[in-house]
Amino acid sequence: MSYQINDTGASLRFTSGDGFFFVMKHHIKAIRYVRDDMIKVDTGCCFDSLFIHASQVTIPDNTGANNLADILNGWTTQFLQGYPEPGPSD
């Protein structure tokens, strides 16, 4: 089964042939490489942890579990740091 993971702003959307679900970024405690082809997404909500095989993820393009963990961490970190306030227009 293949999966797609999309950055939707405040959440990550996980989609497969069976449907989809969202994980809110502020619930994510850590995203890390576990072993071989697998990453672990630790959450503070009902899922507790998600385990994902990077080879089954078609979107985003990735070159393995370390790379996929870096991509997801980047999306989450960018959101949690907030967006800059708009400045005056010149």
Secondary structure, 3 states (H helix, E strand, C coil): CCEEEEECCCEEEEEECCEEEEEEHHHEEEEEEEECCEEEEEECCCCCEEEEEHHHEEECCCCCHHHHHHHHHHHHHHHHCCCCCCCCCC
